[in-house]
Amino acid sequence: MAICLLRLFVLALVSAEVTGHFGLLFGNKVRGQNGGQVNVGGGGRLNGQQEILIGGGGGFKGGERGGIKVGGEIRGGGQGHGIGLGLGLGHGQGQEQGHGQGQGRGLGLGLGLGHGRGKVQGQGQIQGQGHGIGLGLGRGRGKGHGLGLGLGHWFRNRFGHRQLPGKGGIEIEDFEIYWSKPILDFSSFGKEIQSVLKEKRKIYGDILLAIDASSGIEETNFRKGCKFAADFAKYFSVGDTSARFGALLFGDVPKKICSLGTFNNNKDVAREIYYAQRINKRRETNTHLALDLMIESNLFDIEAGGRADAPDILILIGGSKCSNKAKTLAAANRLKNRGVLIITVSVGTEGSADLQEISSSTSSFFSAVSFDGLWTIIVKIIERTIKVIITPEAPPAEAQCAALVDLFFVMDASGSIGKGNYKKQLQFVSNLIQPFTIGNKGAKVGALLFSTQVQKLFDLKTYTTKDAITKAILAAPYLEGSTSTDLALNYIVEKNVFGAASGGRANAKRVVVVLTDGRSNNVFNTNRAAASVKNSGVQIIAIGIAQAFLQELRAIASSNSDIFKAADFDALSSIRRTLSTHICETVNEVTDVGANNVEAPNVAVEPPRIPLPDVPAALPPPVNPCPIKVDIIFCLDSSGSIGPVNYQLQLKFAAEIASNFPLGNDLAAIGSVIFSNTAEKVFDLKDYTKQSEVTEAILLTRYINSTTNTHLAFNLISEHAMFETEAGGRDDAAKIILFMTDGQSGQPKLTVESAERLKEQGVNIFSIGVGKYVLEELNSVASDAKNVFTVTGFNALDNIKKAISVRACDVSKAAQETDQYEYDEQ
């Protein structure tokens, strides 16, 4: 075929007249959209760009051109009857048309076959230098089928513009030209961001870019959105140890462009986004479908190229209002609960309100007046992203800890944490072990997870190097589910994780570090389980994050000094050094017990046994409800003479008394302290506003189990100003202390003196003596003889419950009436 066409071409040269470039025609008259015209006969003329067309038995209309381009794309159509052949030879820049098209120098051959009346479309393009061949097949829009073939040899410099399919045949700058242009000047960024862009600081994060491709966005603006997203990726280093990018479009339906694991360099990422094509046909913006796709297809998970220890970020660029706002917000919240930071970029005003609600916070929402205005905010968006994924600078070298310790981590993997925060927890634990020397003469590490169930990660004997332990922690799976802290603590004892079979050592200090972000499913069972662990000779350190229940932390931890709090998961890093130092010093306190420079025996010291609390039955209904404005602080004896069973009866009694006083701004407020060899504030007047919370906090109060320094409790109430406004006290509320004890205080004189100071401040003190109480001391402490109550034992406390409640209510009413009388007198 090609030889025959070339022969026709040579014969035609003799008579063809060419205007401009070179033209040749045999057959019927042909008109082209470039102004070219060819007349029948040897003296044919062609004006416009170079074309050679040979028509035989049918007509060809250049204005409805169709065909293929190798290496790119072509669109267009042909119309006619019979068979038309086209041959084009180009020199310089132009088009060879038949059903083929190209740019550059070379030879093009086009062949078109048509049957019936129809339009044929194909895609493909070649530009620049090299050899290329392309074949396009298309089903006609109408009757018939069509085939187009293009063969060419041309320069492939990839310069110039490229025509993309879609409305209007938008032409965009070739990617190679675009990529060769410099990015923004680094000087417009802050110092920290500059250090990242200059690759002096590392970044590590998984980023998905979502671009609005709904049909309401004009094609030119859609292309600008793609270019902006490509520009954004252009700033970041991409790879396994830095950032990873994925991208998708959203409109009627979502369309994934690339996954997080698809490319390992930013140029390939940018090219894929730059040339992205939308498929939307209806004028809808189903943003929720794109968000659902991220969840259902796990686009941030390992299978899609995500990394368990990398922050997850979604950057959503939109210019349309969400078609279903409720579903979009619900899907966005599911992503946030999985730990995904959502940054939204609004273009124009149509979808601005929706995108602001979708974003994770006000600092994660950005807006531009138009698509051209996107580049005015790109610096701020890059800065926001880098702050999340920047790798912290290496901290100054810290002292290593060679302590002999068996360290077991109990980590919360419940659903309330979210995947992103879970990763931060894992990173915190892996960082926490860095100062410790790992080995038989140093630290051994084990770990487990808890949610609805318990999952052991590894034993003390499993890993012998710091790197291996770190990798195992960072790879821990996220379980989701509820918060069964009690099951995790029971596992410690039941599975004997500190036993020799699991790698434990008899002469090593045993420490459990519990991390949690909320209340356990069963606070009473958790309290019992923690006591069992501590009774087995294990020190428990409790770390509460965000909304962790302080009372439960106190019940879990071995002492108040073993409780650590972080405002959120980002704040964990602020307590890391303090915590690692605390663990190391605790171990040294145990082993460094020698005197006069005599080496201490390397034997763990058994702590005193802690009584197991009984799980109380549900509290009975209030016996004498008193809806009055009163501030009540319980002062409860936690000394060893009481015993664990009676201690629980005392707590239950206090909780029942508290239930008689409804809580509220114009009603009661409750606080509590305990005393033994020391005094501890259990909770302030301002801490709880629900009756169930007060009940739970009292019932979970830990048992100190030591001597009876009652005066320290009264001093604590004074020194901590527990009745003052800062602690939740009200100036116009009655002030009552309900003091309970089973014997004489260790310092009777100091006890009376400290009580007198409180009474001088207008506090009404009730004295409740149980068993071997000293009546004289009770009378000296109380504000009035009517405020003294005694019983023979803790089992008899129910006998005075109503009387105390009624008396406290009467005192509160009298105090309010006195305050009102004094106010009227003024």
C-alpha positions in Angstrom: 0.0 0.0 0.0 2.7 2.5 1.0 4.7 1.8 -2.2 1.6 2.4 -4.4 0.9 5.7 -2.6 4.5 6.9 -3.0 4.3 6.1 -6.7 1.1 8.2 -7.0 2.9 10.9 -5.0 5.9 11.0 -7.4 3.7 11.1 -10.5 1.7 14.0 -9.0 4.7 16.2 -8.4 4.9 17.0 -12.1 1.6 18.9 -12.3 0.9 20.0 -8.7 1.0 23.6 -7.8 1.9 24.4 -4.2 1.2 27.6 -2.4 3.0 28.0 0.9 4.4 24.6 1.5 3.7 21.6 -0.7 0.3 20.4 -1.9 -0.9 17.5 -4.1 -4.3 16.3 -5.0 -6.0 14.0 -7.4 -9.8 13.7 -7.4 -12.6 15.6 -6.0 -12.4 19.1 -4.5 -11.5 19.2 -0.8 -11.9 22.1 1.6 -9.9 22.2 4.8 -10.5 24.1 8.0 -7.1 25.8 7.8 -8.2 27.6 4.7 -6.6 25.1 2.4 -8.4 24.4 -0.9 -7.5 21.8 -3.5 -9.0 21.8 -7.0 -9.4 18.9 -9.3 -6.7 18.6 -12.0 -3.0 18.6 -12.4 -2.8 22.3 -11.4 -4.3 21.7 -8.1 -3.6 24.3 -5.4 -3.3 24.0 -1.7 -3.3 26.9 0.7 -2.6 26.8 4.4 -0.5 24.3 6.2 1.1 21.5 4.3 -1.2 18.7 3.2 -1.1 16.0 0.6 -4.5 14.4 0.1 -5.4 11.8 -2.4 -9.1 11.2 -2.9 -10.5 8.3 -4.7 -14.2 7.7 -5.2 -15.3 9.7 -2.2 -15.0 13.0 -0.5 -13.0 14.1 2.5 -13.7 17.2 4.6 -10.6 18.5 6.4 -12.6 20.6 8.8 -13.9 17.4 10.5 -10.5 15.7 10.6 -10.0 12.6 12.6 -7.3 10.1 13.2 -4.5 9.2 15.6 -1.2 10.7 16.8 1.5 8.4 18.1 2.6 9.2 21.7 -0.3 11.6 22.4 -3.8 12.1 21.3 -6.0 13.1 18.4 -9.6 13.9 18.2 -11.8 14.8 15.2 -13.9 13.1 12.6 -14.3 12.2 9.0 -17.4 12.1 6.9 -18.0 10.8 3.4 -19.0 7.9 1.2 -16.7 5.2 -0.1 -13.0 5.1 0.6 -10.6 8.0 1.0 -6.8 7.8 1.2 -4.6 10.6 2.5 -0.8 11.0 2.2 1.0 13.9 3.8 4.6 15.0 3.5 5.6 17.8 5.8 8.6 20.1 6.1 8.8 22.5 8.9 5.9 22.8 11.4 2.5 21.7 10.2 0.0 18.9 10.1 -0.3 15.8 8.0 -3.9 15.1 7.7 -5.9 12.2 6.5 -6.5 10.5 9.8 -3.1 11.3 11.1 -1.4 14.4 12.6 2.0 15.4 13.7 4.5 18.2 14.3 8.1 18.5 13.3 10.0 17.2 10.3 9.4 14.0 8.6 7.1 11.9 6.6 3.5 11.1 7.6 1.2 8.5 6.1 -2.6 8.5 6.8 -5.1 5.9 5.9 -8.8 6.2 6.5 -11.6 3.8 5.8 -15.2 4.8 6.3 -18.5 3.0 5.9 -21.7 4.9 5.9 -22.1 8.3 7.5 -20.5 8.5 10.9 -17.8 10.2 13.0 -14.7 8.4 14.2 -12.6 9.4 17.2 -9.2 8.2 18.3 -6.6 9.3 20.9 -2.9 9.5 20.6 -0.3 12.1 19.7 3.4 12.3 18.8 5.6 15.3 19.1 9.3 15.8 18.8 11.9 13.4 17.5 12.0 9.7 17.2 10.0 7.0 15.4 6.4 6.4 16.2 3.5 4.4 15.0 -0.1 4.7 16.2 -3.3 3.0 15.6 -6.8 4.2 16.7 -10.0 2.4 16.5 -13.4 4.0 17.2 -17.0 3.3 17.0 -18.8 6.0 15.2 -21.3 8.3 16.7 -24.1 7.4 14.3 -23.9 4.7 11.7 -20.8 2.8 10.7 -17.4 2.1 12.1 -14.1 3.7 11.4 -10.3 3.0 11.5 -7.4 5.4 11.4 -3.7 4.7 11.0 -0.8 7.1 11.3 2.8 6.4 10.7 5.5 9.0 11.2 9.2 9.8 11.8 9.6 13.0 13.7 11.7 14.9 16.2 10.5 14.2 19.7 11.7 17.2 21.6 8.3 17.4 23.5 8.3 21.1 23.1 5.2 23.2 22.3 1.6 22.7 23.4 -0.5 19.6 23.7 -4.2 19.4 22.9 -6.2 17.4 25.4 -9.6 15.8 24.8 -12.6 17.3 26.4 -14.7 20.5 26.1 -13.1 23.1 23.9 -10.0 21.0 23.0 -8.0 22.9 25.7 -4.3 23.2 24.9 -1.9 23.2 27.8 1.8 23.7 28.0 3.9 20.5 27.5 4.9 18.9 30.8 8.6 19.0 30.1 8.5 22.8 29.6 6.3 23.1 32.7 8.6 21.0 34.8 11.7 22.9 33.7 10.4 26.1 35.2 11.7 27.0 38.7 9.4 26.8 41.7 8.8 29.7 44.1 11.7 31.5 45.7 12.6 29.8 49.1 12.9 33.2 50.7 9.1 33.5 50.9 9.0 30.6 53.4 9.9 30.6 57.1 13.3 29.2 58.3 11.9 25.8 59.2 10.2 25.3 55.9 13.2 26.5 54.0 15.3 23.8 55.8 12.9 21.2 54.4 12.8 22.5 50.9 16.6 22.7 50.8 16.5 19.1 52.0 18.4 19.8 55.3 15.4 18.6 57.3 13.6 15.4 56.6 9.8 15.0 56.1 7.8 11.8 56.5 4.1 11.7 55.6 1.4 10.1 53.3 -0.5 12.8 51.3 -3.6 12.4 49.2 -4.5 15.2 46.8 -8.2 15.4 45.8 -9.2 17.7 43.0 -12.7 18.9 42.0 -13.5 17.6 38.6 -17.2 18.2 38.6 -18.8 19.4 35.4 -19.6 22.7 37.0 -15.9 23.5 36.9 -14.9 24.9 33.5 -12.2 22.9 31.6 -9.7 25.8 31.9 -10.2 26.0 35.6 -10.0 22.2 36.0 -6.7 22.3 34.3 -5.5 25.0 36.6 -6.6 22.9 39.6 -4.5 20.0 38.3 -1.5 22.3 37.6 -1.8 23.7 41.2 -1.8 20.2 42.6 1.2 19.3 40.5 3.0 22.4 41.6 2.3 21.5 45.3 3.8 18.0 44.8 6.8 19.7 43.0 8.0 21.1 46.4 8.3 17.8 48.2 10.9 15.1 48.1 9.1 11.8 47.4 10.2 8.4 48.4 10.1 5.6 51.0 11.8 7.7 53.6 10.2 11.0 52.9 6.7 11.9 51.5 4.4 9.8 49.4 1.7 11.2 47.2 -1.5 9.8 45.8 -4.2 11.7 43.9 -7.8 11.4 42.8 -10.6 13.4 41.2 -14.1 13.9 42.5 -17.3 14.9 40.8 -20.2 12.6 39.8 -18.0 9.7 40.7 -14.4 9.6 42.1 -11.5 8.7 39.9 -8.2 7.5 41.3 -5.2 9.0 39.5 -2.4 7.3 41.5 -1.9 5.5 44.8 0.5 6.4 47.6 2.8 3.6 46.5 2.7 4.3 42.7 5.6 6.7 42.3 8.9 7.2 44.1 9.7 10.7 42.7 7.8 14.0 42.6 8.2 14.4 38.8 6.2 11.3 38.0 3.6 12.3 40.6 3.3 15.8 39.1 3.1 14.4 35.5 0.2 12.1 36.4 -1.7 14.9 38.0 -0.8 17.4 35.3 -2.3 15.3 32.6 -5.3 14.0 34.6 -8.6 13.6 32.6 -12.0 13.8 34.1 -14.9 11.5 33.3 -17.8 13.4 34.8 -21.0 13.8 32.8 -23.6 15.1 35.3 -23.4 18.4 37.1 -22.9 16.9 40.5 -20.2 17.2 43.2 -20.4 14.0 45.2 -17.5 14.8 47.5 -18.7 12.1 49.9 -18.1 9.4 47.3 -14.4 10.4 47.1 -14.1 10.3 50.9 -15.9 7.0 51.1 -13.5 5.6 48.5 -10.6 6.6 50.7 -12.1 4.6 53.6 -13.5 1.6 51.7 -10.4 1.1 49.5 -8.1 1.9 52.4 -6.1 4.4 50.4 -4.0 5.3 53.4 -3.2 1.7 54.4 -0.2 -0.4 53.7 -1.8 -2.2 50.8 -2.2 1.1 48.9 1.3 2.3 49.7 0.6 3.9 53.1 2.9 3.6 56.1 1.8 2.7 59.6 4.1 5.3 61.2 3.5 8.1 58.8 1.0 11.0 59.4 -1.9 10.8 57.0 -3.0 14.0 55.2 -5.8 14.7 52.7 -5.6 18.0 50.8 -9.0 18.6 49.1 -9.2 21.3 46.4 -12.7 22.3 45.5 -14.7 24.9 43.8 -18.2 23.5 44.0 -20.8 23.1 46.7 -21.2 19.5 48.0 -24.3 17.8 46.4 -24.9 15.9 49.7 -23.5 17.9 52.7 -24.7 15.5 55.4 -23.0 12.4 53.8 -19.9 14.5 53.1 -19.5 15.6 56.7 -20.1 12.0 58.0 -17.5 10.6 55.7 -15.0 13.4 56.6 -15.6 12.6 60.3 -14.9 8.9 59.7 -11.6 9.9 58.1 -10.7 12.2 61.0 -11.5 9.4 63.4 -8.9 7.3 61.6 -6.4 10.0 62.2 -6.4 11.7 58.8 -5.7 15.4 58.9 -8.0 17.1 56.3 -6.8 20.3 54.7 -9.3 22.0 52.4 -8.7 24.6 49.8 -11.8 26.5 48.6 -11.9 28.3 45.3 -14.5 31.0 45.0 -17.5 31.2 47.4 -19.9 28.5 46.2 -18.5 25.6 48.3 -16.5 27.6 50.9 -18.8 26.9 53.9 -18.9 23.1 53.1 -15.1 22.9 52.8 -14.6 24.8 56.0 -16.7 22.3 57.9 -14.9 19.3 56.3 -11.5 20.6 57.4 -9.9 19.3 60.6 -9.6 22.8 62.0 -9.6 26.5 61.1 -5.9 26.4 60.6 -6.5 23.6 58.0 -8.9 25.7 55.8 -7.6 27.9 53.0 -9.5 29.9 50.4 -8.7 31.6 47.1 -11.0 34.0 45.1 -10.4 32.1 41.8 -8.3 29.3 40.4 -5.7 31.8 39.3 -5.6 32.9 43.0 -4.5 29.4 44.2 -0.9 30.4 43.8 -1.3 33.2 46.3 -1.9 30.7 49.1 0.3 27.8 48.1 3.0 28.9 50.6 0.6 28.8 53.5 -0.7 25.3 52.5 2.8 24.0 52.1 3.8 25.4 55.5 0.7 23.8 57.1 1.5 20.4 55.6 5.2 20.5 56.4 4.5 21.3 60.1 2.7 18.0 60.3 5.2 15.8 58.4 8.5 17.3 59.4 10.8 15.0 61.2 11.7 16.5 64.6 15.3 17.7 64.9 17.5 15.3 66.8 17.4 16.3 70.4 20.6 16.9 72.3 22.2 13.8 73.5 20.7 12.5 76.7 22.3 10.4 79.4 21.9 6.6 78.8 20.2 4.5 81.4 21.9 1.1 82.2 19.3 0.2 84.8 18.4 -3.5 85.3 14.7 -3.3 84.5 12.1 -5.5 82.8 9.9 -2.9 81.1 6.5 -3.9 79.7 4.3 -1.5 77.7 0.5 -1.7 77.8 -0.8 0.4 74.9 -4.3 1.5 74.1 -5.4 0.5 70.6 -9.1 1.3 71.1 -11.3 3.1 68.5 -11.5 6.3 70.5 -7.8 7.1 69.7 -7.9 7.2 65.9 -5.3 5.8 63.6 -3.2 9.1 63.4 -3.0 9.4 67.2 -2.3 5.7 67.5 0.8 6.2 65.3 1.9 9.0 67.6 1.5 6.7 70.6 3.7 4.1 68.9 6.3 6.7 68.1 6.3 8.0 71.6 6.9 4.5 73.1 9.7 3.7 70.6 11.4 7.1 71.5 10.9 6.4 75.2 13.2 3.3 75.1 16.0 5.0 73.3 18.0 6.0 76.5 17.9 2.5 77.9 20.7 0.0 77.4 19.1 -3.1 76.0 20.5 -6.5 77.1 20.8 -9.0 79.9 22.7 -6.5 82.0 20.3 -3.6 81.2 16.7 -3.3 80.1 14.5 -5.9 78.5 11.3 -4.8 76.8 7.9 -6.4 76.1 4.6 -5.0 74.9 0.9 -5.7 74.4 -2.1 -3.9 72.9 -5.6 -3.7 74.3 -9.0 -2.7 73.0 -12.0 -5.1 73.2 -9.4 -7.9 73.5 -5.7 -8.1 74.3 -3.0 -8.8 71.8 0.5 -9.5 72.9 3.1 -7.9 70.6 6.3 -9.5 72.0 7.8 -11.0 75.2 10.8 -9.7 77.2 12.9 -12.4 75.5 11.8 -11.8 71.9 14.1 -9.0 70.9 17.6 -8.3 72.0 18.4 -5.1 70.1 17.0 -1.6 70.3 16.4 -1.5 66.5 14.4 -4.7 66.5 12.2 -3.5 69.4 11.6 -0.2 67.7 10.6 -1.8 64.4 8.2 -4.2 66.2 6.5 -1.3 68.1 6.1 0.9 65.1 4.6 -2.0 63.1 2.0 -2.7 65.8 -1.5 -3.1 64.3 -4.4 -0.8 65.1 -7.2 -2.9 66.7 -10.0 -0.3 67.2 -12.8 -1.5 69.5 -13.6 -0.6 73.1 -11.3 0.0 76.1 -10.9 -3.1 78.2 -8.0 -1.9 80.3 -8.8 -4.5 83.0 -8.2 -7.4 80.5 -4.8 -6.0 79.7 -3.8 -5.8 83.4 -5.2 -9.2 84.1 -3.1 -10.5 81.2 0.1 -9.3 83.0 -0.6 -11.5 86.0 -2.4 -14.5 84.3 0.2 -14.9 81.6 3.1 -14.2 84.0 4.8 -11.9 81.4 7.6 -11.2 83.9 8.3 -14.9 84.5 11.5 -16.6 83.5 9.8 -18.4 80.6 8.9 -15.1 79.1 12.4 -13.6 79.6 11.9 -12.0 83.0 14.7 -11.9 85.6 14.4 -12.4 89.3 16.8 -9.6 90.1 15.4 -7.0 87.7 13.0 -4.2 88.6 9.6 -4.9 87.1 7.8 -1.9 85.6 4.5 -1.7 83.6 3.8 1.5 81.6 0.0 1.8 80.8 -1.1 4.3 78.2 -4.7 5.2 77.7 -6.9 8.1 76.4 -10.1 7.5 78.3 -12.1 5.5 80.8 -12.0 1.8 80.7 -15.2 -0.2 80.0 -15.3 -1.3 83.7 -13.5 1.0 86.1 -14.1 -1.3 89.1 -12.6 -4.4 87.3 -9.7 -2.2 86.2 -9.1 -1.1 89.8 -9.0 -4.7 90.9 -6.8 -5.8 88.1 -4.3 -3.0 88.8 -4.1 -4.0 92.5 -3.4 -7.6 91.4 -0.5 -6.4 89.2 1.0 -4.3 92.0 0.6 -7.1 94.5 2.7 -9.3 92.2 5.7 -6.9 92.8 5.2 -4.7 89.7 5.4 -1.0 89.6 2.7 0.6 87.4 3.2 3.9 85.7 0.0 5.4 84.2 0.0 7.8 81.3 -3.2 9.6 80.6 -3.7 11.3 77.3 -6.4 13.9 76.4 -9.6 12.8 78.1 -8.1 10.1 80.3 -10.0 9.7 83.6 -7.7 11.1 86.4 -9.3 9.0 89.1 -8.8 5.9 87.2 -5.1 6.8 86.6 -4.7 7.2 90.3 -6.3 3.8 90.9 -4.0 2.2 88.3 -0.7 3.8 89.2 1.5 2.7 92.1 1.7 6.3 93.5 0.9 9.8 92.5 4.5 10.3 91.2 3.8 7.4 88.8 1.0 9.4 87.0 1.8 11.4 83.9 -0.6 13.5 81.8 -0.5 14.8 78.3 -3.0 17.2 76.9 -3.1 15.4 73.6 -1.1 12.9 71.6 1.1 15.6 70.2 2.0 16.6 73.7 3.4 13.1 74.6 6.8 14.2 73.4 6.9 16.9 76.2 6.8 14.2 78.9 9.2 11.7 77.3 12.4 12.7 79.0 10.8 13.2 82.3 9.2 9.8 82.1 12.4 7.9 81.0 14.3 9.6 83.8 11.6 8.7 86.3 11.8 5.0 85.3 15.6 5.0 85.5 15.7 6.7 88.9 13.0 4.4 90.3 15.1 1.4 89.4 18.2 3.0 90.9 16.3 3.8 94.1 15.6 0.1 94.4 19.1 -1.2 93.7 21.1 1.7 95.2 20.3 0.9 98.9 23.9 0.3 100.1 25.7 2.5 102.6 29.3 3.6 103.1 30.1 2.8 99.4 29.2 -0.9 99.8 27.7 -2.3 96.7 24.0 -2.9 97.1 22.5 -6.3 96.3 20.9 -6.3 92.9 17.5 -7.6 94.1 14.1 -6.1 93.4 12.3 -4.9 96.5 8.8 -6.2 97.0 6.3 -3.4 97.4 3.6 -3.5 100.2 0.6 -5.5 99.1 -2.4 -3.5 98.1 -5.9 -4.8 99.1 -8.1 -5.8 96.2 -11.2 -3.5 96.1 -14.6 -5.2 96.0 -16.9 -4.2 93.1 -19.8 -2.4 94.9 -23.4 -3.0 94.1 -25.4 -0.3 92.6 -26.1 2.6 95.0 -29.5 2.8 96.5 -31.7 5.8 95.7 -31.0 9.0 97.8 -32.6 8.8 101.2 -33.1 12.5 101.7 -32.5 14.6 98.6 -31.4 18.2 99.4 -31.5 20.6 96.4 -29.5 23.4 98.0 -26.4 25.4 97.1 -23.6 23.9 99.2 -19.9 23.0 98.7 -19.1 19.7 100.3 -15.6 18.2 100.6 -15.2 14.7 101.9 -12.1 14.0 104.1 -11.6 10.2 104.1 -9.3 8.1 106.2 -7.0 5.9 104.0 -4.8 4.6 106.8 -3.7 1.0 107.3 -5.9 0.5 110.4 -9.1 0.5 108.4 -8.3 -2.4 106.1 -9.4 -2.9 102.5 -12.9 -4.2 103.1 -13.8 -1.4 105.5 -12.2 1.1 103.2 -14.6 0.1 100.4 -17.5 0.4 102.9 -16.3 3.9 103.7 -16.1 4.9 100.0 -19.6 3.5 99.4 -21.0 5.4 102.4 -19.4 8.7 101.1 -20.8 8.1 97.6 -24.3 7.5 99.0 -24.1 10.7 101.1 -23.0 12.7 98.0 -25.9 11.3 96.0 -28.3 13.1 98.3 -27.1 16.5 97.1 -28.0 17.2 93.4 -25.2 18.9 91.5 -25.6 22.2 89.6 -24.6 25.9 89.5 -27.2 26.7 92.1 -27.1 23.4 93.8 -24.2 21.3 95.2 -20.6 20.9 94.3 -18.5 18.0 95.6 -14.8 17.6 96.3 -12.7 14.9 98.1 -9.3 14.3 99.8 -7.8 11.3 101.5 -5.2 11.0 104.2 -2.8 8.5 105.7 0.9 9.1 106.0 0.3 11.8 103.4 -2.7 13.7 102.1 -3.9 13.6 98.5 -6.5 15.6 96.7 -8.9 13.2 95.0 -10.8 15.8 93.0 -11.9 19.5 93.3 -15.3 21.0 93.6 -15.1 22.1 89.9 -14.1 18.7 88.5 -17.4 17.0 88.1 -20.9 18.2 87.2 -22.6 14.8 86.9 -23.7 12.7 89.9 -22.4 9.5 88.2 -19.0 11.0 87.8 -18.8 12.0 91.4 -19.9 8.5 92.5 -17.4 6.8 90.2 -14.6 9.1 91.4 -15.2 8.4 95.0 -15.6 4.6 94.6 -12.3 4.5 92.6 -10.3 6.3 95.3 -7.1 4.5 95.9 -6.1 3.0 99.3 -2.8 4.5 100.7 -2.6 2.0 103.6 -0.2 3.7 106.0 -0.3 5.9 109.2 -2.9 8.5 110.2 -1.8 12.1 109.7 -5.2 13.7 109.8 -3.8 17.3 110.0 -2.2 17.0 106.6 -5.7 16.6 105.0 -7.0 19.8 106.7 -3.8 21.6 105.7 -4.2 20.5 102.1 -7.7 21.9 102.0 -6.5 25.2 103.3 -3.2 25.5 101.3 -4.9 24.4 98.1 -7.8 26.8 98.7 -10.2 24.1 97.8 -13.2 26.2 98.8 -12.1 29.2 96.7 -13.4 30.2 93.3 -10.3 28.8 91.4 -11.1 25.3 92.7 -14.9 25.6 92.0 -16.0 27.1 95.3 -18.9 29.7 95.4 -19.0 32.6 97.8 -22.7 32.3 98.4 -22.6 28.6 99.0 -22.5 26.8 102.4 -19.1 25.2 103.1 -19.0 21.7 104.7 -16.3 19.1 105.4 -17.4 15.6 106.1 -14.4 14.1 108.0 -14.3 10.3 108.7 -11.8 8.3 110.8 -11.5 5.1 112.6 -9.1 6.2 115.4 -6.9 9.0 116.8 -4.7 11.0 114.5 -1.0 10.7 114.7 -0.6 14.4 115.6 -3.8 15.3 117.7 -2.7 18.8 118.5 -1.8 19.7 114.9 -5.1 18.1 113.8 -7.2 20.4 116.1 -5.2 23.5 115.1 -5.6 22.8 111.4 -9.3 22.2 111.9 -9.7 25.5 113.7 -8.1 27.5 110.8 -10.8 26.0 108.5 -13.6 26.8 110.9 -12.4 30.4 111.1 -12.9 30.6 107.3 -16.5 29.7 107.7 -16.3 26.0 107.1 -18.7 23.7 108.9 -16.8 20.4 109.9 -18.7 17.2 110.6 -16.8 14.5 112.5 -17.7 10.8 111.8 -16.0 8.3 114.1 -16.0 4.6 113.4 -14.9 1.8 115.7 -12.0 2.8 117.9 -12.6 6.5 117.5 -11.5 9.1 120.1 -14.6 11.1 121.0 -12.7 14.1 122.4 -10.8 14.6 119.1 -14.0 14.3 117.1 -15.6 17.0 119.3 -12.6 19.3 119.0 -12.6 19.0 115.2 -16.3 19.4 114.7 -17.9 22.9 114.4 -20.8 21.8 116.6 -21.6 18.9 118.9 -24.6 18.2 116.6 -22.1 17.6 113.8 -20.5 14.6 115.6 -21.7 11.1 114.6 -20.3 7.8 115.7 -20.9 4.1 114.9 -19.3 0.9 116.3 -18.1 -0.4 112.9 -18.2 0.3 109.2 -21.0 -2.1 108.7 -23.2 0.2 110.8 -22.6 3.3 108.7 -26.0 2.9 107.0 -27.6 3.6 110.4 -26.4 7.3 110.4 -26.6 8.0 106.7 -29.9 9.7 106.8 -29.2 11.7 110.0 -25.9 13.0 108.5 -27.7 14.0 105.2 -30.5 15.8 107.1 -28.1 17.6 109.4 -25.9 18.7 106.4 -28.9 19.9 104.6 -30.1 21.9 107.7 -26.7 23.4 108.2 -26.6 24.5 104.5 -30.0 26.1 104.7 -29.1 27.9 107.9 -25.8 29.2 106.4 -27.7 30.5 103.3 -30.3 32.2 105.5 -27.5 33.8 107.5 -25.8 35.0 104.4 -29.1 36.4 103.1 -29.8 38.2 106.4 -26.4 39.8 106.4 -26.9 40.8 102.8 -30.3 42.4 103.7 -28.7 44.2 106.7 -26.2 45.8 104.3 
